[in-house]
Amino acid sequence: MRVGLVSDTHGPLDADVLEALAGCQAVLHAGDIGDPGVLSLLARVGVVLAVRGNNDRTPPLSELPERHDVDLEGCRVHLVHRAADARPAAETRVVVVGHSHAPLVDERDGRLWVNPGAAGRVGFHRRRWVALLDCNGGVPHVQHIDLGPRRRQP
């Protein structure tokens, strides 16, 4: 199963994000969504699961859960915005976080920690990123996709 990982969109979603996620069965958004329409656009790709970020302060985004756990074909994933707020269960294989705007893949205590990087136009990042997570047979593999320089808000 191929899953798109997105974080820190902080507002409008550029078309190249959707293009990079084409072929995914699901999309996990690790918070700081910024605009509820982002989730509707991501739903064109596949099933969307999202958590609220520290900047998602108004409804409906503020009503999203802080954490979400999902089983992706035998690969347990814990989704949360800030790494400090992660509470993975013992069987969790992948922890997906956002917040830092920096892409990351790191093995910690037998778990893969992934930050897809920031996909949006707003923030302190210079480049935009998404990631693809493949959970074939319960063995996770992550690929980051560089979407190029951050674009200015129109």
Secondary structure as GFF3:
##gff-version 3
##sequence-region A 1 154
A	DSSP	beta_strand	2	6	.	.	.	ID=ss1
A	DSSP	alpha_helix	15	21	.	.	.	ID=ss2
A	DSSP	beta_strand	26	29	.	.	.	ID=ss3
A	DSSP	alpha_helix	37	42	.	.	.	ID=ss4
A	DSSP	beta_strand	47	50	.	.	.	ID=ss5
A	DSSP	three_ten_helix	61	63	.	.	.	ID=ss6
A	DSSP	beta_strand	67	72	.	.	.	ID=ss7
A	DSSP	beta_strand	75	80	.	.	.	ID=ss8
A	DSSP	three_ten_helix	83	85	.	.	.	ID=ss9
A	DSSP	beta_strand	94	96	.	.	.	ID=ss10
A	DSSP	beta_strand	104	108	.	.	.	ID=ss11
A	DSSP	beta_strand	111	115	.	.	.	ID=ss12
A	DSSP	beta_strand	127	136	.	.	.	ID=ss13
A	DSSP	beta_strand	139	149	.	.	.	ID=ss14
###
